[in-house]
Amino acid sequence: MRPEGSRTYTLLGVDGRPFESPRPGTLGGHRRGRLYGRLDCPSAARAIARGGYVRHRVFFADEATAVAAGFRPCAVCLPEKYARWRAANL
């Protein structure tokens, strides 16, 4: 049993599997789209407002974990990182 007031967060690990963490993730992602971005991404916010995105939303502790799990940067909130990813993956 967890102490009163403690909370855990479900994050994805480098193997793409969920695990419980005492700390929230620093990046959000979309499992089906295999992309990650900032938690304040305007594109993700629009998708969440439309309703279908939340079901496939995932969170990562950091960028290295997201990349290791096979996710790519968001073109909207991480345009420079997306451009480098795209150039390397053409």
PDB file of N, CA, C and O in Angstrom, chain B, residues numbered from 101:
ATOM      1  N   MET B 101       0.836  -1.182   0.000  1.00  0.00           N
ATOM      2  CA  MET B 101       0.000   0.000   0.000  1.00  0.00           C
ATOM      3  C   MET B 101       0.880   1.244   0.000  1.00  0.00           C
ATOM      4  O   MET B 101       1.842   1.335   0.762  1.00  0.00           O
ATOM      5  N   ARG B 102       0.538   2.214  -0.873  1.00  0.00           N
ATOM      6  CA  ARG B 102       1.317   3.451  -0.956  1.00  0.00           C
ATOM      7  C   ARG B 102       0.934   4.390   0.177  1.00  0.00           C
ATOM      8  O   ARG B 102      -0.211   4.398   0.628  1.00  0.00           O
ATOM      9  N   PRO B 103       1.911   5.191   0.639  1.00  0.00           N
ATOM     10  CA  PRO B 103       1.590   6.186   1.659  1.00  0.00           C
ATOM     11  C   PRO B 103       0.582   7.202   1.128  1.00  0.00           C
ATOM     12  O   PRO B 103       0.553   7.493  -0.068  1.00  0.00           O
ATOM     13  N   GLU B 104      -0.232   7.730   2.016  1.00  0.00           N
ATOM     14  CA  GLU B 104      -1.231   8.750   1.660  1.00  0.00           C
ATOM     15  C   GLU B 104      -0.549   9.903   0.936  1.00  0.00           C
ATOM     16  O   GLU B 104       0.480  10.400   1.392  1.00  0.00           O
ATOM     17  N   GLY B 105      -1.113  10.329  -0.182  1.00  0.00           N
ATOM     18  CA  GLY B 105      -0.581  11.476  -0.923  1.00  0.00           C
ATOM     19  C   GLY B 105       0.503  11.129  -1.922  1.00  0.00           C
ATOM     20  O   GLY B 105       0.875  11.979  -2.731  1.00  0.00           O
ATOM     21  N   SER B 106       1.027   9.900  -1.897  1.00  0.00           N
ATOM     22  CA  SER B 106       2.049   9.550  -2.879  1.00  0.00           C
ATOM     23  C   SER B 106       1.359   9.190  -4.188  1.00  0.00           C
ATOM     24  O   SER B 106       0.218   8.727  -4.207  1.00  0.00           O
ATOM     25  N   ARG B 107       2.067   9.410  -5.260  1.00  0.00           N
ATOM     26  CA  ARG B 107       1.490   9.134  -6.565  1.00  0.00           C
ATOM     27  C   ARG B 107       2.541   8.476  -7.436  1.00  0.00           C
ATOM     28  O   ARG B 107       3.732   8.760  -7.307  1.00  0.00           O
ATOM     29  N   THR B 108       2.105   7.609  -8.310  1.00  0.00           N
ATOM     30  CA  THR B 108       3.008   7.048  -9.297  1.00  0.00           C
ATOM     31  C   THR B 108       2.510   7.432 -10.683  1.00  0.00           C
ATOM     32  O   THR B 108       1.329   7.720 -10.882  1.00  0.00           O
ATOM     33  N   TYR B 109       3.426   7.429 -11.623  1.00  0.00           N
ATOM     34  CA  TYR B 109       3.134   7.802 -13.002  1.00  0.00           C
ATOM     35  C   TYR B 109       3.546   6.643 -13.894  1.00  0.00           C
ATOM     36  O   TYR B 109       4.574   6.009 -13.656  1.00  0.00           O
ATOM     37  N   THR B 110       2.770   6.368 -14.896  1.00  0.00           N
ATOM     38  CA  THR B 110       3.094   5.311 -15.839  1.00  0.00           C
ATOM     39  C   THR B 110       3.880   5.910 -16.994  1.00  0.00           C
ATOM     40  O   THR B 110       3.378   6.765 -17.724  1.00  0.00           O
ATOM     41  N   LEU B 111       5.116   5.454 -17.151  1.00  0.00           N
ATOM     42  CA  LEU B 111       6.000   5.904 -18.224  1.00  0.00           C
ATOM     43  C   LEU B 111       6.360   4.707 -19.092  1.00  0.00           C
ATOM     44  O   LEU B 111       6.179   3.558 -18.688  1.00  0.00           O
ATOM     45  N   LEU B 112       6.874   4.987 -20.293  1.00  0.00           N
ATOM     46  CA  LEU B 112       7.402   3.914 -21.142  1.00  0.00           C
ATOM     47  C   LEU B 112       8.906   3.871 -20.964  1.00  0.00           C
ATOM     48  O   LEU B 112       9.565   4.905 -20.864  1.00  0.00           O
ATOM     49  N   GLY B 113       9.440   2.656 -20.925  1.00  0.00           N
ATOM     50  CA  GLY B 113      10.878   2.473 -20.825  1.00  0.00           C
ATOM     51  C   GLY B 113      11.514   2.315 -22.191  1.00  0.00           C
ATOM     52  O   GLY B 113      10.835   2.381 -23.216  1.00  0.00           O
ATOM     53  N   VAL B 114      12.819   2.107 -22.199  1.00  0.00           N
ATOM     54  CA  VAL B 114      13.548   1.962 -23.464  1.00  0.00           C
ATOM     55  C   VAL B 114      13.070   0.764 -24.269  1.00  0.00           C
ATOM     56  O   VAL B 114      13.240   0.720 -25.487  1.00  0.00           O
ATOM     57  N   ASP B 115      12.471  -0.210 -23.586  1.00  0.00           N
ATOM     58  CA  ASP B 115      11.945  -1.388 -24.271  1.00  0.00           C
ATOM     59  C   ASP B 115      10.516  -1.181 -24.770  1.00  0.00           C
ATOM     60  O   ASP B 115       9.912  -2.100 -25.324  1.00  0.00           O
ATOM     61  N   GLY B 116       9.968   0.034 -24.574  1.00  0.00           N
ATOM     62  CA  GLY B 116       8.606   0.335 -25.020  1.00  0.00           C
ATOM     63  C   GLY B 116       7.529  -0.204 -24.097  1.00  0.00           C
ATOM     64  O   GLY B 116       6.343  -0.128 -24.417  1.00  0.00           O
ATOM     65  N   ARG B 117       7.929  -0.749 -22.952  1.00  0.00           N
ATOM     66  CA  ARG B 117       6.961  -1.297 -22.004  1.00  0.00           C
ATOM     67  C   ARG B 117       6.706  -0.308 -20.875  1.00  0.00           C
ATOM     68  O   ARG B 117       7.620   0.402 -20.457  1.00  0.00           O
ATOM     69  N   PRO B 118       5.478  -0.252 -20.380  1.00  0.00           N
ATOM     70  CA  PRO B 118       5.153   0.679 -19.293  1.00  0.00           C
ATOM     71  C   PRO B 118       5.749   0.239 -17.960  1.00  0.00           C
ATOM     72  O   PRO B 118       5.910  -0.950 -17.688  1.00  0.00           O
ATOM     73  N   PHE B 119       6.072   1.238 -17.140  1.00  0.00           N
ATOM     74  CA  PHE B 119       6.529   0.993 -15.780  1.00  0.00           C
ATOM     75  C   PHE B 119       6.060   2.135 -14.900  1.00  0.00           C
ATOM     76  O   PHE B 119       5.780   3.229 -15.389  1.00  0.00           O
ATOM     77  N   GLU B 120       5.976   1.886 -13.615  1.00  0.00           N
ATOM     78  CA  GLU B 120       5.544   2.901 -12.657  1.00  0.00           C
ATOM     79  C   GLU B 120       6.754   3.697 -12.174  1.00  0.00           C
ATOM     80  O   GLU B 120       7.803   3.125 -11.878  1.00  0.00           O
ATOM     81  N   SER B 121       6.601   5.013 -12.097  1.00  0.00           N
ATOM     82  CA  SER B 121       7.669   5.904 -11.660  1.00  0.00           C
ATOM     83  C   SER B 121       7.132   6.868 -10.598  1.00  0.00           C
ATOM     84  O   SER B 121       5.976   7.283 -10.678  1.00  0.00           O
ATOM     85  N   PRO B 122       7.939   7.225  -9.623  1.00  0.00           N
ATOM     86  CA  PRO B 122       7.503   8.220  -8.646  1.00  0.00           C
ATOM     87  C   PRO B 122       7.518   9.638  -9.229  1.00  0.00           C
ATOM     88  O   PRO B 122       6.955  10.560  -8.640  1.00  0.00           O
ATOM     89  N   ARG B 123       8.165   9.806 -10.390  1.00  0.00           N
ATOM     90  CA  ARG B 123       8.257  11.119 -11.043  1.00  0.00           C
ATOM     91  C   ARG B 123       7.468  11.128 -12.345  1.00  0.00           C
ATOM     92  O   ARG B 123       7.430  10.125 -13.059  1.00  0.00           O
ATOM     93  N   PRO B 124       6.839  12.261 -12.656  1.00  0.00           N
ATOM     94  CA  PRO B 124       6.121  12.348 -13.938  1.00  0.00           C
ATOM     95  C   PRO B 124       7.099  12.392 -15.108  1.00  0.00           C
ATOM     96  O   PRO B 124       8.276  12.709 -14.933  1.00  0.00           O
ATOM     97  N   GLY B 125       6.614  12.077 -16.277  1.00  0.00           N
ATOM     98  CA  GLY B 125       7.438  12.150 -17.473  1.00  0.00           C
ATOM     99  C   GLY B 125       7.715  13.590 -17.873  1.00  0.00           C
ATOM    100  O   GLY B 125       6.978  14.504 -17.502  1.00  0.00           O
ATOM    101  N   THR B 126       8.787  13.782 -18.635  1.00  0.00           N
ATOM    102  CA  THR B 126       9.137  15.112 -19.132  1.00  0.00           C
ATOM    103  C   THR B 126       8.690  15.312 -20.569  1.00  0.00           C
ATOM    104  O   THR B 126       8.673  16.438 -21.066  1.00  0.00           O
ATOM    105  N   LEU B 127       8.322  14.211 -21.249  1.00  0.00           N
ATOM    106  CA  LEU B 127       7.869  14.265 -22.636  1.00  0.00           C
ATOM    107  C   LEU B 127       6.633  13.395 -22.790  1.00  0.00           C
ATOM    108  O   LEU B 127       6.475  12.388 -22.101  1.00  0.00           O
ATOM    109  N   GLY B 128       5.763  13.795 -23.701  1.00  0.00           N
ATOM    110  CA  GLY B 128       4.585  13.001 -24.032  1.00  0.00           C
ATOM    111  C   GLY B 128       4.768  12.401 -25.410  1.00  0.00           C
ATOM    112  O   GLY B 128       5.630  12.835 -26.175  1.00  0.00           O
ATOM    113  N   GLY B 129       3.970  11.418 -25.723  1.00  0.00           N
ATOM    114  CA  GLY B 129       4.065  10.795 -27.031  1.00  0.00           C
ATOM    115  C   GLY B 129       2.756  10.149 -27.424  1.00  0.00           C
ATOM    116  O   GLY B 129       1.799  10.104 -26.652  1.00  0.00           O
ATOM    117  N   HIS B 130       2.743   9.652 -28.642  1.00  0.00           N
ATOM    118  CA  HIS B 130       1.573   8.957 -29.176  1.00  0.00           C
ATOM    119  C   HIS B 130       2.033   7.580 -29.621  1.00  0.00           C
ATOM    120  O   HIS B 130       2.847   7.445 -30.534  1.00  0.00           O
ATOM    121  N   ARG B 131       1.501   6.565 -28.965  1.00  0.00           N
ATOM    122  CA  ARG B 131       1.950   5.189 -29.216  1.00  0.00           C
ATOM    123  C   ARG B 131       1.760   4.776 -30.675  1.00  0.00           C
ATOM    124  O   ARG B 131       2.674   4.209 -31.273  1.00  0.00           O
ATOM    125  N   ARG B 132       0.609   5.044 -31.252  1.00  0.00           N
ATOM    126  CA  ARG B 132       0.355   4.607 -32.629  1.00  0.00           C
ATOM    127  C   ARG B 132       1.172   5.397 -33.639  1.00  0.00           C
ATOM    128  O   ARG B 132       1.625   4.841 -34.639  1.00  0.00           O
ATOM    129  N   GLY B 133       1.364   6.685 -33.389  1.00  0.00           N
ATOM    130  CA  GLY B 133       2.148   7.509 -34.307  1.00  0.00           C
ATOM    131  C   GLY B 133       3.646   7.387 -34.100  1.00  0.00           C
ATOM    132  O   GLY B 133       4.431   7.857 -34.924  1.00  0.00           O
ATOM    133  N   ARG B 134       4.050   6.750 -32.988  1.00  0.00           N
ATOM    134  CA  ARG B 134       5.465   6.557 -32.635  1.00  0.00           C
ATOM    135  C   ARG B 134       6.222   7.873 -32.626  1.00  0.00           C
ATOM    136  O   ARG B 134       7.342   7.954 -33.131  1.00  0.00           O
ATOM    137  N   LEU B 135       5.604   8.922 -32.042  1.00  0.00           N
ATOM    138  CA  LEU B 135       6.277  10.204 -31.950  1.00  0.00           C
ATOM    139  C   LEU B 135       6.235  10.718 -30.521  1.00  0.00           C
ATOM    140  O   LEU B 135       5.372  10.332 -29.733  1.00  0.00           O
ATOM    141  N   TYR B 136       7.187  11.598 -30.196  1.00  0.00           N
ATOM    142  CA  TYR B 136       7.235  12.211 -28.871  1.00  0.00           C
ATOM    143  C   TYR B 136       7.421  13.708 -29.013  1.00  0.00           C
ATOM    144  O   TYR B 136       7.909  14.188 -30.036  1.00  0.00           O
ATOM    145  N   GLY B 137       7.031  14.446 -27.982  1.00  0.00           N
ATOM    146  CA  GLY B 137       7.184  15.891 -27.992  1.00  0.00           C
ATOM    147  C   GLY B 137       7.024  16.477 -26.606  1.00  0.00           C
ATOM    148  O   GLY B 137       6.870  15.766 -25.613  1.00  0.00           O
ATOM    149  N   ARG B 138       7.065  17.794 -26.573  1.00  0.00           N
ATOM    150  CA  ARG B 138       6.925  18.516 -25.309  1.00  0.00           C
ATOM    151  C   ARG B 138       5.524  18.309 -24.746  1.00  0.00           C
ATOM    152  O   ARG B 138       4.579  18.052 -25.492  1.00  0.00           O
ATOM    153  N   LEU B 139       5.400  18.422 -23.448  1.00  0.00           N
ATOM    154  CA  LEU B 139       4.098  18.268 -22.808  1.00  0.00           C
ATOM    155  C   LEU B 139       3.142  19.395 -23.172  1.00  0.00           C
ATOM    156  O   LEU B 139       1.926  19.233 -23.070  1.00  0.00           O
ATOM    157  N   ASP B 140       3.681  20.538 -23.596  1.00  0.00           N
ATOM    158  CA  ASP B 140       2.840  21.668 -23.990  1.00  0.00           C
ATOM    159  C   ASP B 140       2.714  21.806 -25.512  1.00  0.00           C
ATOM    160  O   ASP B 140       2.435  22.896 -26.011  1.00  0.00           O
ATOM    161  N   CYS B 141       2.912  20.732 -26.236  1.00  0.00           N
ATOM    162  CA  CYS B 141       2.854  20.755 -27.701  1.00  0.00           C
ATOM    163  C   CYS B 141       1.471  21.196 -28.184  1.00  0.00           C
ATOM    164  O   CYS B 141       0.469  20.596 -27.795  1.00  0.00           O
ATOM    165  N   PRO B 142       1.395  22.229 -29.021  1.00  0.00           N
ATOM    166  CA  PRO B 142       0.089  22.673 -29.515  1.00  0.00           C
ATOM    167  C   PRO B 142      -0.609  21.636 -30.390  1.00  0.00           C
ATOM    168  O   PRO B 142      -1.838  21.561 -30.395  1.00  0.00           O
ATOM    169  N   SER B 143       0.147  20.849 -31.116  1.00  0.00           N
ATOM    170  CA  SER B 143      -0.461  19.817 -31.954  1.00  0.00           C
ATOM    171  C   SER B 143      -1.099  18.732 -31.086  1.00  0.00           C
ATOM    172  O   SER B 143      -2.214  18.289 -31.363  1.00  0.00           O
ATOM    173  N   ALA B 144      -0.404  18.310 -30.052  1.00  0.00           N
ATOM    174  CA  ALA B 144      -0.963  17.313 -29.134  1.00  0.00           C
ATOM    175  C   ALA B 144      -2.190  17.880 -28.423  1.00  0.00           C
ATOM    176  O   ALA B 144      -3.181  17.175 -28.236  1.00  0.00           O
ATOM    177  N   ALA B 145      -2.125  19.151 -28.027  1.00  0.00           N
ATOM    178  CA  ALA B 145      -3.271  19.774 -27.344  1.00  0.00           C
ATOM    179  C   ALA B 145      -4.507  19.776 -28.245  1.00  0.00           C
ATOM    180  O   ALA B 145      -5.616  19.515 -27.779  1.00  0.00           O
ATOM    181  N   ARG B 146      -4.317  20.073 -29.541  1.00  0.00           N
ATOM    182  CA  ARG B 146      -5.447  20.051 -30.478  1.00  0.00           C
ATOM    183  C   ARG B 146      -6.004  18.633 -30.620  1.00  0.00           C
ATOM    184  O   ARG B 146      -7.220  18.438 -30.637  1.00  0.00           O
ATOM    185  N   ALA B 147      -5.119  17.656 -30.721  1.00  0.00           N
ATOM    186  CA  ALA B 147      -5.556  16.269 -30.861  1.00  0.00           C
ATOM    187  C   ALA B 147      -6.301  15.808 -29.607  1.00  0.00           C
ATOM    188  O   ALA B 147      -7.310  15.110 -29.702  1.00  0.00           O
ATOM    189  N   ILE B 148      -5.811  16.192 -28.454  1.00  0.00           N
ATOM    190  CA  ILE B 148      -6.475  15.831 -27.196  1.00  0.00           C
ATOM    191  C   ILE B 148      -7.853  16.479 -27.135  1.00  0.00           C
ATOM    192  O   ILE B 148      -8.817  15.850 -26.698  1.00  0.00           O
ATOM    193  N   ALA B 149      -7.950  17.717 -27.565  1.00  0.00           N
ATOM    194  CA  ALA B 149      -9.244  18.421 -27.566  1.00  0.00           C
ATOM    195  C   ALA B 149     -10.256  17.730 -28.476  1.00  0.00           C
ATOM    196  O   ALA B 149     -11.456  17.763 -28.203  1.00  0.00           O
ATOM    197  N   ARG B 150      -9.782  17.104 -29.557  1.00  0.00           N
ATOM    198  CA  ARG B 150     -10.679  16.377 -30.464  1.00  0.00           C
ATOM    199  C   ARG B 150     -11.115  15.046 -29.879  1.00  0.00           C
ATOM    200  O   ARG B 150     -12.117  14.480 -30.317  1.00  0.00           O
ATOM    201  N   GLY B 151     -10.374  14.530 -28.887  1.00  0.00           N
ATOM    202  CA  GLY B 151     -10.811  13.357 -28.157  1.00  0.00           C
ATOM    203  C   GLY B 151     -10.157  12.031 -28.467  1.00  0.00           C
ATOM    204  O   GLY B 151     -10.150  11.163 -27.595  1.00  0.00           O
ATOM    205  N   GLY B 152      -9.618  11.818 -29.621  1.00  0.00           N
ATOM    206  CA  GLY B 152      -9.115  10.496 -29.958  1.00  0.00           C
ATOM    207  C   GLY B 152      -7.697  10.200 -29.525  1.00  0.00           C
ATOM    208  O   GLY B 152      -7.297   9.036 -29.533  1.00  0.00           O
ATOM    209  N   TYR B 153      -6.945  11.165 -29.161  1.00  0.00           N
ATOM    210  CA  TYR B 153      -5.516  11.035 -28.900  1.00  0.00           C
ATOM    211  C   TYR B 153      -5.198  10.427 -27.535  1.00  0.00           C
ATOM    212  O   TYR B 153      -4.233   9.676 -27.393  1.00  0.00           O
ATOM    213  N   VAL B 154      -5.999  10.749 -26.552  1.00  0.00           N
ATOM    214  CA  VAL B 154      -5.704  10.398 -25.158  1.00  0.00           C
ATOM    215  C   VAL B 154      -5.512   8.898 -24.970  1.00  0.00           C
ATOM    216  O   VAL B 154      -4.658   8.475 -24.190  1.00  0.00           O
ATOM    217  N   ARG B 155      -6.273   8.121 -25.654  1.00  0.00           N
ATOM    218  CA  ARG B 155      -6.207   6.664 -25.526  1.00  0.00           C
ATOM    219  C   ARG B 155      -4.824   6.093 -25.850  1.00  0.00           C
ATOM    220  O   ARG B 155      -4.443   5.049 -25.322  1.00  0.00           O
ATOM    221  N   HIS B 156      -4.082   6.773 -26.710  1.00  0.00           N
ATOM    222  CA  HIS B 156      -2.777   6.285 -27.152  1.00  0.00           C
ATOM    223  C   HIS B 156      -1.627   7.134 -26.625  1.00  0.00           C
ATOM    224  O   HIS B 156      -0.494   7.017 -27.090  1.00  0.00           O
ATOM    225  N   ARG B 157      -1.927   7.987 -25.653  1.00  0.00           N
ATOM    226  CA  ARG B 157      -0.921   8.889 -25.081  1.00  0.00           C
ATOM    227  C   ARG B 157       0.006   8.104 -24.173  1.00  0.00           C
ATOM    228  O   ARG B 157      -0.442   7.274 -23.381  1.00  0.00           O
ATOM    229  N   VAL B 158       1.305   8.369 -24.290  1.00  0.00           N
ATOM    230  CA  VAL B 158       2.320   7.760 -23.443  1.00  0.00           C
ATOM    231  C   VAL B 158       3.251   8.862 -22.946  1.00  0.00           C
ATOM    232  O   VAL B 158       3.242   9.980 -23.460  1.00  0.00           O
ATOM    233  N   PHE B 159       4.048   8.530 -21.947  1.00  0.00           N
ATOM    234  CA  PHE B 159       4.966   9.512 -21.367  1.00  0.00           C
ATOM    235  C   PHE B 159       6.339   8.888 -21.189  1.00  0.00           C
ATOM    236  O   PHE B 159       6.471   7.684 -20.968  1.00  0.00           O
ATOM    237  N   PHE B 160       7.357   9.733 -21.291  1.00  0.00           N
ATOM    238  CA  PHE B 160       8.750   9.305 -21.178  1.00  0.00           C
ATOM    239  C   PHE B 160       9.474  10.121 -20.131  1.00  0.00           C
ATOM    240  O   PHE B 160       9.175  11.297 -19.924  1.00  0.00           O
ATOM    241  N   ALA B 161      10.432   9.487 -19.469  1.00  0.00           N
ATOM    242  CA  ALA B 161      11.249  10.179 -18.482  1.00  0.00           C
ATOM    243  C   ALA B 161      12.138  11.217 -19.160  1.00  0.00           C
ATOM    244  O   ALA B 161      12.372  12.292 -18.609  1.00  0.00           O
ATOM    245  N   ASP B 162      12.635  10.896 -20.362  1.00  0.00           N
ATOM    246  CA  ASP B 162      13.549  11.806 -21.063  1.00  0.00           C
ATOM    247  C   ASP B 162      13.597  11.452 -22.552  1.00  0.00           C
ATOM    248  O   ASP B 162      13.016  10.461 -22.994  1.00  0.00           O
ATOM    249  N   GLU B 163      14.290  12.272 -23.290  1.00  0.00           N
ATOM    250  CA  GLU B 163      14.370  12.087 -24.735  1.00  0.00           C
ATOM    251  C   GLU B 163      15.119  10.817 -25.131  1.00  0.00           C
ATOM    252  O   GLU B 163      14.723  10.127 -26.069  1.00  0.00           O
ATOM    253  N   ALA B 164      16.192  10.512 -24.420  1.00  0.00           N
ATOM    254  CA  ALA B 164      16.961   9.310 -24.742  1.00  0.00           C
ATOM    255  C   ALA B 164      16.087   8.054 -24.649  1.00  0.00           C
ATOM    256  O   ALA B 164      16.220   7.141 -25.464  1.00  0.00           O
ATOM    257  N   THR B 165      15.210   8.011 -23.672  1.00  0.00           N
ATOM    258  CA  THR B 165      14.312   6.871 -23.516  1.00  0.00           C
ATOM    259  C   THR B 165      13.323   6.801 -24.670  1.00  0.00           C
ATOM    260  O   THR B 165      13.064   5.722 -25.203  1.00  0.00           O
ATOM    261  N   ALA B 166      12.768   7.947 -25.060  1.00  0.00           N
ATOM    262  CA  ALA B 166      11.812   7.980 -26.168  1.00  0.00           C
ATOM    263  C   ALA B 166      12.462   7.482 -27.459  1.00  0.00           C
ATOM    264  O   ALA B 166      11.875   6.683 -28.189  1.00  0.00           O
ATOM    265  N   VAL B 167      13.659   7.953 -27.732  1.00  0.00           N
ATOM    266  CA  VAL B 167      14.379   7.541 -28.943  1.00  0.00           C
ATOM    267  C   VAL B 167      14.705   6.047 -28.886  1.00  0.00           C
ATOM    268  O   VAL B 167      14.517   5.332 -29.870  1.00  0.00           O
ATOM    269  N   ALA B 168      15.194   5.578 -27.733  1.00  0.00           N
ATOM    270  CA  ALA B 168      15.534   4.159 -27.588  1.00  0.00           C
ATOM    271  C   ALA B 168      14.311   3.265 -27.764  1.00  0.00           C
ATOM    272  O   ALA B 168      14.427   2.130 -28.226  1.00  0.00           O
ATOM    273  N   ALA B 169      13.137   3.779 -27.395  1.00  0.00           N
ATOM    274  CA  ALA B 169      11.898   3.010 -27.544  1.00  0.00           C
ATOM    275  C   ALA B 169      11.366   3.052 -28.976  1.00  0.00           C
ATOM    276  O   ALA B 169      10.346   2.431 -29.275  1.00  0.00           O
ATOM    277  N   GLY B 170      12.053   3.782 -29.863  1.00  0.00           N
ATOM    278  CA  GLY B 170      11.672   3.797 -31.274  1.00  0.00           C
ATOM    279  C   GLY B 170      10.735   4.916 -31.680  1.00  0.00           C
ATOM    280  O   GLY B 170      10.072   4.821 -32.712  1.00  0.00           O
ATOM    281  N   PHE B 171      10.666   5.983 -30.883  1.00  0.00           N
ATOM    282  CA  PHE B 171       9.798   7.114 -31.201  1.00  0.00           C
ATOM    283  C   PHE B 171      10.607   8.217 -31.865  1.00  0.00           C
ATOM    284  O   PHE B 171      11.808   8.344 -31.628  1.00  0.00           O
ATOM    285  N   ARG B 172       9.946   9.013 -32.698  1.00  0.00           N
ATOM    286  CA  ARG B 172      10.602  10.119 -33.399  1.00  0.00           C
ATOM    287  C   ARG B 172      10.131  11.451 -32.824  1.00  0.00           C
ATOM    288  O   ARG B 172       9.076  11.507 -32.191  1.00  0.00           O
ATOM    289  N   PRO B 173      10.898  12.529 -33.035  1.00  0.00           N
ATOM    290  CA  PRO B 173      10.490  13.848 -32.536  1.00  0.00           C
ATOM    291  C   PRO B 173       9.277  14.395 -33.286  1.00  0.00           C
ATOM    292  O   PRO B 173       9.069  14.088 -34.460  1.00  0.00           O
ATOM    293  N   CYS B 174       8.489  15.200 -32.601  1.00  0.00           N
ATOM    294  CA  CYS B 174       7.330  15.871 -33.194  1.00  0.00           C
ATOM    295  C   CYS B 174       7.801  16.998 -34.109  1.00  0.00           C
ATOM    296  O   CYS B 174       8.689  17.769 -33.745  1.00  0.00           O
ATOM    297  N   ALA B 175       7.213  17.090 -35.276  1.00  0.00           N
ATOM    298  CA  ALA B 175       7.572  18.139 -36.235  1.00  0.00           C
ATOM    299  C   ALA B 175       7.074  19.513 -35.794  1.00  0.00           C
ATOM    300  O   ALA B 175       7.613  20.529 -36.232  1.00  0.00           O
ATOM    301  N   VAL B 176       6.060  19.561 -34.940  1.00  0.00           N
ATOM    302  CA  VAL B 176       5.471  20.837 -34.530  1.00  0.00           C
ATOM    303  C   VAL B 176       6.241  21.459 -33.372  1.00  0.00           C
ATOM    304  O   VAL B 176       6.669  22.609 -33.467  1.00  0.00           O
ATOM    305  N   CYS B 177       6.426  20.720 -32.279  1.00  0.00           N
ATOM    306  CA  CYS B 177       7.045  21.325 -31.095  1.00  0.00           C
ATOM    307  C   CYS B 177       8.555  21.108 -31.016  1.00  0.00           C
ATOM    308  O   CYS B 177       9.227  21.750 -30.209  1.00  0.00           O
ATOM    309  N   LEU B 178       9.090  20.222 -31.832  1.00  0.00           N
ATOM    310  CA  LEU B 178      10.542  19.976 -31.870  1.00  0.00           C
ATOM    311  C   LEU B 178      11.032  20.016 -33.318  1.00  0.00           C
ATOM    312  O   LEU B 178      11.613  19.040 -33.793  1.00  0.00           O
ATOM    313  N   PRO B 179      10.811  21.120 -34.027  1.00  0.00           N
ATOM    314  CA  PRO B 179      11.097  21.146 -35.468  1.00  0.00           C
ATOM    315  C   PRO B 179      12.564  20.900 -35.835  1.00  0.00           C
ATOM    316  O   PRO B 179      12.838  20.247 -36.842  1.00  0.00           O
ATOM    317  N   GLU B 180      13.504  21.408 -35.044  1.00  0.00           N
ATOM    318  CA  GLU B 180      14.919  21.189 -35.369  1.00  0.00           C
ATOM    319  C   GLU B 180      15.292  19.720 -35.202  1.00  0.00           C
ATOM    320  O   GLU B 180      15.989  19.150 -36.041  1.00  0.00           O
ATOM    321  N   LYS B 181      14.828  19.117 -34.122  1.00  0.00           N
ATOM    322  CA  LYS B 181      15.115  17.698 -33.894  1.00  0.00           C
ATOM    323  C   LYS B 181      14.418  16.831 -34.940  1.00  0.00           C
ATOM    324  O   LYS B 181      14.972  15.833 -35.400  1.00  0.00           O
ATOM    325  N   TYR B 182      13.198  17.222 -35.311  1.00  0.00           N
ATOM    326  CA  TYR B 182      12.484  16.483 -36.355  1.00  0.00           C
ATOM    327  C   TYR B 182      13.248  16.574 -37.680  1.00  0.00           C
ATOM    328  O   TYR B 182      13.391  15.570 -38.377  1.00  0.00           O
ATOM    329  N   ALA B 183      13.740  17.764 -38.031  1.00  0.00           N
ATOM    330  CA  ALA B 183      14.473  17.937 -39.292  1.00  0.00           C
ATOM    331  C   ALA B 183      15.726  17.062 -39.316  1.00  0.00           C
ATOM    332  O   ALA B 183      16.033  16.452 -40.339  1.00  0.00           O
ATOM    333  N   ARG B 184      16.450  16.997 -38.196  1.00  0.00           N
ATOM    334  CA  ARG B 184      17.631  16.128 -38.128  1.00  0.00           C
ATOM    335  C   ARG B 184      17.227  14.653 -38.241  1.00  0.00           C
ATOM    336  O   ARG B 184      17.882  13.876 -38.935  1.00  0.00           O
ATOM    337  N   TRP B 185      16.146  14.276 -37.554  1.00  0.00           N
ATOM    338  CA  TRP B 185      15.669  12.894 -37.631  1.00  0.00           C
ATOM    339  C   TRP B 185      15.288  12.544 -39.065  1.00  0.00           C
ATOM    340  O   TRP B 185      15.658  11.488 -39.577  1.00  0.00           O
ATOM    341  N   ARG B 186      14.544  13.445 -39.706  1.00  0.00           N
ATOM    342  CA  ARG B 186      14.082  13.197 -41.075  1.00  0.00           C
ATOM    343  C   ARG B 186      15.242  13.059 -42.046  1.00  0.00           C
ATOM    344  O   ARG B 186      15.250  12.166 -42.893  1.00  0.00           O
ATOM    345  N   ALA B 187      16.229  13.954 -41.918  1.00  0.00           N
ATOM    346  CA  ALA B 187      17.400  13.877 -42.808  1.00  0.00           C
ATOM    347  C   ALA B 187      18.157  12.562 -42.612  1.00  0.00           C
ATOM    348  O   ALA B 187      18.702  12.011 -43.568  1.00  0.00           O
ATOM    349  N   ALA B 188      18.192  12.076 -41.411  1.00  0.00           N
ATOM    350  CA  ALA B 188      18.914  10.827 -41.122  1.00  0.00           C
ATOM    351  C   ALA B 188      18.100   9.584 -41.504  1.00  0.00           C
ATOM    352  O   ALA B 188      18.651   8.487 -41.597  1.00  0.00           O
ATOM    353  N   ASN B 189      16.798   9.755 -41.724  1.00  0.00           N
ATOM    354  CA  ASN B 189      15.931   8.598 -41.980  1.00  0.00           C
ATOM    355  C   ASN B 189      15.248   8.630 -43.333  1.00  0.00           C
ATOM    356  O   ASN B 189      14.201   8.006 -43.505  1.00  0.00           O
ATOM    357  N   LEU B 190      15.801   9.328 -44.278  1.00  0.00           N
ATOM    358  CA  LEU B 190      15.217   9.345 -45.626  1.00  0.00           C
ATOM    359  C   LEU B 190      15.567   8.108 -46.395  1.00  0.00           C
ATOM    360  O   LEU B 190      15.158   7.960 -47.546  1.00  0.00           O
TER     361      LEU B 190
END
